[in-house]
Amino acid sequence: MSDIYGLATKALHLIDAETAHGLTIQALKLGLGPVDRNGDAPSLAVEIAGLKLSNPIGLAAGFDKNAEAPVAMLAAGFGMVECGTVTPKPQAGNPRPRLFRLTEDLAVINRMGFNNEGLEPFAARLAALKRPLRGPVGANLGANKDAQDRTQDYVTGLRRVWGLADYVTVNISSPNTPGLRNLQSRAALEDLTGRVAEARAALNTDPAYNPPILLKVAPDLADDEVADIVGAVTASGFNGIIVSNTTISRP
Ligand SMILES: Cc1cc2nc3c(=O)[nH]c(=O)nc-3n(C[C@H](O)[C@H](O)[C@H](O)COP(=O)(O)O)c2cc1C
């Protein structure tokens, strides 16, 4: 089987990176993805913010922006899958090309700009998942580029995925939405975490469901910004910080 995937990888590298990514998602939706039939050794199990993972390797946001293939990626062996980033309204993202392979470095440069189908199809797909799942599935929330009140977009997202996601990420880390990372400054951050916490308190009526809320940050932060982030996260009762998105520096 692994030879088939080796061959598929070579074939996908002959075409542009974003097209290859799209084809991969389609193949996963058709059930053509790899399946880990062995399961994980019990010693690999970890618990993060109350979430139980059978192994500590998760799939970060950006691979499955529209929540199309979380079950396939859990079946492939990931301990958790984070879907998104999803914004309230569908968004085209930056003009193509916007995903660039660095073949020698086994890496890519991402300038996608939160392209996604929007909250409605995303939430419908999460709602259609047959539970129990093999691992946690998270929802990574973002703000539309043209939002007047970006904080409100996160509140809208939280309300829509409430009851549907095992955890929620408030993503203020993207290098590709102009001004988004300004939400990491102290006043904006206190407003954001405060309003999200308020929305959470209002939604939190079922003692059996109170998903962890995590803040995802950029790596390009000064020490005082890190202190502000930790302060705001702690004060608002968020459950953790995802460190981190990709750097904007090119050393
Ligand atoms: C093509 C691409 C798209 C991404 N899209 C998102 C996204 O939509 N939301 C997000 O929070 N992070 C996104 N990321 C960042 C990843 O989730 C991750 O934080 C980052 O790649 C750093 O992890 P790594 O060192 O394992 O690559 C994206 C990354 C790449 C390469």
The ligand as an SDF file (V2000), in Angstrom:
LIG
                    3D

 31 33  0  0  0  0  0  0  0  0999 V2000
   -0.7380   26.0150    3.4410 C   0  0  0  0  0  0  0  0  0  0  0  0
   -0.9850   26.3430    4.8870 C   0  0  0  0  0  0  0  0  0  0  0  0
   -2.2280   26.8040    5.2610 C   0  0  0  0  0  0  0  0  0  0  0  0
   -2.4750   27.1080    6.6010 C   0  0  0  0  0  0  0  0  0  0  0  0
   -3.7040   27.5630    6.9540 N   0  0  0  0  0  0  0  0  0  0  0  0
   -3.9580   27.8220    8.2560 C   0  0  0  0  0  0  0  0  0  0  0  0
   -5.2520   28.2280    8.6610 C   0  0  0  0  0  0  0  0  0  0  0  0
   -6.1850   28.3480    7.8630 O   0  0  0  0  0  0  0  0  0  0  0  0
   -5.4390   28.4970    9.9760 N   0  0  0  0  0  0  0  0  0  0  0  0
   -4.4430   28.3720   10.9020 C   0  0  0  0  0  0  0  0  0  0  0  0
   -4.6890   28.5870   12.0910 O   0  0  0  0  0  0  0  0  0  0  0  0
   -3.2190   27.9590   10.5480 N   0  0  0  0  0  0  0  0  0  0  0  0
   -2.9510   27.6820    9.2540 C   0  0  0  0  0  0  0  0  0  0  0  0
   -1.7020   27.2740    8.8900 N   0  0  0  0  0  0  0  0  0  0  0  0
   -0.6500   27.1530    9.9270 C   0  0  0  0  0  0  0  0  0  0  0  0
   -0.5690   25.7320   10.4570 C   0  0  0  0  0  0  0  0  0  0  0  0
   -1.7740   25.3560   11.1010 O   0  0  0  0  0  0  0  0  0  0  0  0
    0.5750   25.6230   11.4780 C   0  0  0  0  0  0  0  0  0  0  0  0
    0.3050   26.4160   12.6110 O   0  0  0  0  0  0  0  0  0  0  0  0
    1.8960   26.0600   10.9010 C   0  0  0  0  0  0  0  0  0  0  0  0
    2.1110   25.4800    9.6360 O   0  0  0  0  0  0  0  0  0  0  0  0
    3.0690   25.7180   11.8430 C   0  0  0  0  0  0  0  0  0  0  0  0
    3.1480   24.3560   12.0550 O   0  0  0  0  0  0  0  0  0  0  0  0
    4.2680   23.4720   11.3220 P   0  0  0  0  0  0  0  0  0  0  0  0
    5.5640   24.0220   11.8150 O   0  0  0  0  0  0  0  0  0  0  0  0
    3.9830   22.0700   11.7520 O   0  0  0  0  0  0  0  0  0  0  0  0
    4.0760   23.6910    9.8580 O   0  0  0  0  0  0  0  0  0  0  0  0
   -1.4360   26.9590    7.5650 C   0  0  0  0  0  0  0  0  0  0  0  0
   -0.1910   26.4960    7.1640 C   0  0  0  0  0  0  0  0  0  0  0  0
    0.0470   26.1960    5.8460 C   0  0  0  0  0  0  0  0  0  0  0  0
    1.4080   25.7060    5.4520 C   0  0  0  0  0  0  0  0  0  0  0  0
  1  2  1  0
  2  3  1  0
  2 30  2  0
  3  4  2  0
  4  5  1  0
  4 28  1  0
  5  6  2  0
  6  7  1  0
  6 13  1  0
  7  8  2  0
  7  9  1  0
  9 10  1  0
 10 11  2  0
 10 12  1  0
 12 13  2  0
 13 14  1  0
 14 15  1  0
 14 28  1  0
 15 16  1  0
 16 17  1  0
 16 18  1  0
 18 19  1  0
 18 20  1  0
 20 21  1  0
 20 22  1  0
 22 23  1  0
 23 24  1  0
 24 25  2  0
 24 26  1  0
 24 27  1  0
 28 29  2  0
 29 30  1  0
 30 31  1  0
M  END
$$$$
